[in-house]
Structure formats: C-alpha cells, structure tokens
Amino acid sequence: MAASIPTFTQFLCMLCQVEAKNALENYAYGVRNSIRDEKIASKLKPEDKEKLEHAVDDTIKWLENNQLAEVDEFEFKQKVRGRAH
C-alpha cells in the first residue's frame, strides 16, 4: 500500500512546525554558546550563569522529548524562555 501524499495545507503545517522547532533549537544553542563564551561568561554572576545553563538544558531536553509538538507550543516555549533570560 502506498503512503498517502500530504495535501499542500498539510505540507505547509509541517513546514511551519519544522521552522518553529528549528527556531527554538537555534535560540537555545545560541544562548548556550553565548554563556560559554569567555567574554560574556566573565560578565555574568555565577548564579545567573547557572540559571541560564539550567534553562537552556531544560529547553533542549524538552525539545528532545517533544519533537512532534505543535507550532504554538514551540513558539510559546521560546517566548517564555526569552523572557526568562
């Protein structure tokens, strides 16, 4: 039996989902790289750096466990994490 071909609308939804996931993932890894950069890390209080690392790790774990989340879930997670930083 042949697999069904997604409609154009379904394809657009999948594309939006992938883009939203990638945006959150890029954001998380960008923050991680920034706080590991000595120029930036040296300006952070140790407790702030620890909070950021914890938030980034939580976000990455969430991404690993929610690969099929909806677009609004990815966007909400990025907005919430953006406010936390």
HELIX and SHEET records of a PDB file:
HELIX    1   1 PHE A    8  ARG A   36  1                                  29    
HELIX    2   2 GLU A   38  ALA A   41  1                                   4    
HELIX    3   3 PRO A   46  ASN A   65  1                                  20    
HELIX    4   4 VAL A   71  ALA A   84  1                                  14    
END                                                                             
